[in-house]
């Protein structure tokens, strides 16, 4: 790794500000997927067992700089308490006199969770004053929020101007796993790319075409590629303004001799509804009053057969509208195929919220080489972009200096 981690610093007796990504999905105040909370545990346990006082911070949802009771972190604190087997106290705000009083009462080995950082507009604005105020709460900064590392916010970038900054164990794992894709992945390297739109993944597709031997496309974005061939897509989602880009990707794949695989058959329905009647049709026979909701059985079989050849697989994005059970078989089968390849020795990396939700829902997450907690962050890292939250970490050869050492 090119940056220092929590393993490189003696944290005993230190107040440590940990920025985690605890942005979990909620349904009426109930956590529906605690993956990100569980992913934060190794770093928290590492620090607590070594005598640190942990001040934990995160955002939740998009409150747009205003207090939103539906987006308070109380459910996260409750779940974290269960997982750690100890009470997790919370503050009523991310900053203020009450926060400092609560911190002053902490002892070595204690953990305090701050309220939602994004209740303050200054967080996303990367306000220098807000960042400095957060920094005054601690001696050391640990960034374990890979999912937010592509944002230059006060708690991901601004705070590092005031405290020595190192990576958490999750951040380390994320960067290590994704770096393997950019440097020397075992070949053949195949990517499975899905999701709704081509527009959101143009750059990553361009990068993958320069590194992969095959790219398998599914989900709504496949519709745009098929429409670019002149095929009728019925009522399916198609990005008309991306047809030329889709054609360009096909041409680039051909130039680089990368196999770009598209569906040959699809599941269609008149509407997106759990009771909708479905049928399987060839991609050149989509009825005008129907929409594509999943890849078909022939496509699933072809994709599975091709992935058997892979030594590295990146999967990002579902194969259809997987939230509805009868439209989910393409995504579910992809999850099972990728898990089977892991067992056969293939390096498998799953990224993107929907793909992660699929493997978690099937109980297959622990059968993948790596399941990324960062959706947009993982894509930007693969695209080769600089992530502010990663760039702000201390280089591996830097000296860690605390404020009192300068006095």
N, C-alpha and C positions, 0 to 999 in steps of 0.2 A: 504493500500500500504506500501511497505517496504522502499520507498524512498520519499524524499521531492519533492514537486511540486511548480509550480509558485504561488500557493495559500499561500505558507508558507514564502514568502519573500516580503518585502516592496520594490517595484521597482522604486518608484518615484525618479526621478533625476538620475537613474542608466542607464548606457549603457549596453544593454542586447544583447548578441550574441545568436541568435536563429538558431539552426540547424534544418531545416525542410527537408522533402522529397518531393521536387517539381519535381521529375523525371517523367514528364508526357509524353505520347506518342505524337509525332509530325508527321504531314504529310505535307511536303513541307512548313515547318515553321508554320503550323496551328495546334493548340492543338486539338486533337480529343477526349480527355477525361480529364476533369479538376478536377476529384475526389480528387486527392491529394492536389491540391491547396485549394479547398473548405474545406478539412479536417484540414488544417492549420489555418483557420480563427479564431476559438475560442481562441487559444493561443495568436495570434497576437492582436486581439481586446482586450483581457484581459490586455495585457501589455501596449498597447497604451492608453487605457482609464485610466490607473493608472499612467500615466506620465513617462513611460519608453521611452528611445531612443532605437529603435530596429534596430539591424544590422542583417539582414536575410541572411542565406547562405544555399546553396544546391548544389547537383551535377545534371547533366542532361546527360543521355546517357553514352557512354564509349569512351571518347576522348583520352584515354590512355596517359594522361600527356601532351598533345599538344593542342594548340588552334585550335578549329574547329568551323568555323563561323556558321555551321548548328546546332551547339549545344549550342549556346549562349542563355542566359536566358531572352532575350528581350520579347519573346512571353509570358513568365510566368509573367514578370513585368507588361505587358499590361493587362493580365487577372486579376492579383491580384489588379491592380488599379481599374478595373471595379467592382470587388467584394467588395472592401473596400470603394469605393466611394471617393477615394483621389488619388492624383498622387503618384506613386511609382518610386522613382529615383533609378538608377543603376550605378554601377561602371564599368569601363572598364576591371577590373581585380579583383581577390580575395584579392590581396595584392599589396603593393607598395605605393609610395609617394602620388599618386592621391587618393588612397583609404583613407589615413589618412586625407588629405585635405577635402574630402567629409564628413567624419565623424565629423571633427571639426566644420563643418557648421551646424550640426544637432542640433535641439532643442528637448525638452521633447515633446513626442507625435509624433515624426517623425520616418519614416521607410526608411531604405536604403537597397537595395538588392545587394549583392556582385555577381560578375560574377562567372560562373561555377567553383567550387572548383577543379574539376578533370582536368582542364586545367594545373594543377600543378601535376607532378608525385609524389611530396612529400605528397600529400593528401592521396592517397591509400597506400603509403609506411609508413604512420604514422610517418613522420619525426618529431623528437622532436623540431627542429628549426622552422619548418613550424607551428606546433601546438602552440609553444610559441608566434610566430608572430601573429597568429590569436587571441590568448588570450589577447595580448596587446591592441586589439581594444576595449575591453569591461571590465565591472566590474563583470558581472554575465553570466553564461552559462546556456542555456535552450535547452535540447534535446527533440525535438518533432518529430524526424525522426525515427519512429519505423521501417520503411521499410529498414533502413540502420543500425539498431542497432546491427545486427549480424556481422558487419564489424568493426574491430579495426583500424579505420582510424584517421587521425589527427583531423578532425572535429567532430568525434564521441567518441573518447577515449583519444587521446593525449592531447587535449585542457583541459580536466578535471583535469590534473595535475597542472594547473596554475590558474584555476578559480573555485569558488564554483559552483557546477553543480546540477541542479534540472530538473525535468521532466516537459514537457509541458502537456497541457490538453489532446491532442491526444495520446501521449505516455501513460498517465495514463489510458485512456479508453481502449487502446489496451491490456495493461498488465492485467488490471482488467478482461476484457472479456475472454481472453485466460486462465487466472489463474483459472477461474470457471471450465474449462474443465479438469484441472489437479487435482483440489481439490475435490469438491463435486458437480459434475453436477447432475441435476435432471435426474432421470432414468425413462424409458429406454433412454440411450444415443446411438444414431445412427450416424455413419459417412458415408458421401457420398464422395468417393475419385475417382477422374478421372485424366485426363491428359495423356500425351503421354507415359511416361516410368515408369516402376516399380522401376528401379534403383534409381531414384531420391526421391522415397518415401518409401524405405524399412524401414528406422528407424522410421518414423512416423507411418507406418502401424503396426510395432511391438508394439509401445506405445499404439496405439488405440485398438489393440487386448487385451491389458491388462486392458482397461477401458470401452470399448464399449460393448453393447449387440448385435450390428449388424454393419457390414461394407458392404456397397453397392459399388461395383466397376464398373466403366465405363471408356470410353475413350480408347486410345491406350493401356494403361496398362492392360486392361481387356484381350486383345488379348494374352498377354504372359501367363496369368493364364489359358486361354482356351487352348493354345498350350501345356501347361504343362499337360493337360488332354489327349493329343494325338490328338486333333482336328486339322483339316486342316484349315489354316487361309488365304489361297490364297496369294494375294500380300500385305496383311496387315502388318503393323509394328509389329514385334515380336522381343523381346530381347532374343536371343537364349542363351546368357550367364546368363540369370536370371531365366531360367526354374526351376532349382533346388531351388532357393530362393522362387519362386512362390509356388512350392510344399510344401516347409517348412512352408510358411504362412498358407496354407490350413490346414496342419497338426496341426499347433499351434492354429488356430481358432477352430478346432475340439476338441483339448485338453482342451481349455478354455470354450468350449460350447458357442462360439460366432458365430452367423450366418454370414457367408461370402457369400454374394450374387453376382453372376456373371450373365451377360446377357444370356438370352435364345434365343433371336432373335436379329438380327442386320440389319442395313441398309448398303448395299454394293454398290460400284460404280467402274467402270473400271479405273477411275483416279480422282484426286482431282481437280475438275473444276466446276464452277458454272453452266455449261451446261451439266454436266455428267448425264447420265441416271442412276437412282437408282432403286433398288428393295429390298424387305425385305425377308430375308431368316433365317432359323434356324441356330444356331451356328454350327451345325454339317453338314451344307450344303453350306458352303461358296465356291463359284466357284473359281477355280484356277486362273482365269484371273481377279478376282475382289478383292477389298480391303474394309475392314470395315471402315465406316465413321461416324457411329452413333449407338446408341442402338436402338432396334426396339420397336414397339408399345406395344407388350406384356411385354417386360422388363420395359418399362416406367410405365405401369399400375401396375406391381408387385412392383416396387420400391415405387411408390406413395402410394399404399395400405399399405406397410410395414411402411412407415414414419408416417402414421397416429397414430401409437402406440408410437412414440417418444415424450419425454419431453425435450430432448436436441438434436439438430442436428448441426453437423459440416459438411460444404460442402467445399471441396477444389478440384478444377479441373473440366474441362468440360467433358461432356459425349461423345463428338465426335468432328469433325472438325467444330466447331460452327461458325468460321469466314465466312463460306459459308452458305448462307441462307437455302438451301435445305438439309444441313447436321446438322442443328442447333436445330431441334425440341426436341431432347432428352435433350439437355442443357436448352433450353427455358422452357420445361415442368418442369424440375427439379427446375428451379428458381420460377416458379409459385406455385409449390407444397410447397416449403420451405416457401415462403411468406404466403401462406394460413395457414401453421402450426404456423407461428408467430402470426397470428391473433387469432389462437385458444389457445394461451398461451404457446406455445413451445419456448424455448430459441434457437435462430438460429444464428449461426456464419458462415459467408462466408469469405473465405480467398483464396488467389491466384489470380494473375492478370487476368487470363481468366474468372474465376468464377465471379469476381468483375465486369469485363467488361460486362458479360452477364446480371447481375442483373441491372447494370446501364443502359445498352441499352434498357432494357424492362421497365425502370422507376420503378423498384421494390426495389431499395437500401434502401429507407426509410421505407420499410415494413419488414426489417430484424432487429433482435435484435442488431447485430453488423456486420459491413462490414469492414474487416481488410484491411489496406493499405499496409501491409507487406506480401509479398509472401514468400520468403525464410526465413525471420525473424520469421514469424508466425509458419512455420513448425518447425524451430529449437527450438522455445520456447516450442511448444507442445512436442517435443522430449526430453525436459528437459535439453537442452544445456544452458550454460551460454552465454548470449548476452553481448558482451563487452560494448555496449552503454548503457545498463541498469545497469550492474554491477558497472559502473563508477559513477552513481548518488549518491548523498549524502544520507546516511541512514536517516530514518524518525526522529531519535532521535539525529542527529548531529546538531551542531551549525553552522550557516552560518556566515563565517568570510570573510569580504572584505579586499582587499590589504591594504587600508588606515587604517583599524582597527589594522593591525599588525605593522604599522609604529611607 
